[in-house]
Amino acid sequence: LHLGLREQVATNRPAGIAAVYKATAASTGDIHAAEHEMIECLAETLWEAQSQNQPPDEQKYLERLRRLAGQQA
């Protein structure tokens, strides 16, 4: 999941994830810890999508990440 998250940040998809990554890393002071927090949001989003047999909801995922970073959703 670390690689998946890093790819999302590199491509900034969903749009805005790169800024959330930067803010989360700054608030934790530890990139690895920030990634673990963000991975929790990713895992929850993937679980939800799988359990509903739907594609992942990028907007909901980004909202979770923004709440994590303390940003406006």
Secondary structure, DSSP 8 states (H G I E B T S, - for coil): -HHHHHHHHHHT-STTHHHHHHHHHHHHS-HHHHHHHHHHHHHHHHHHHHHTTS---HHHHHHHHHHHHT---
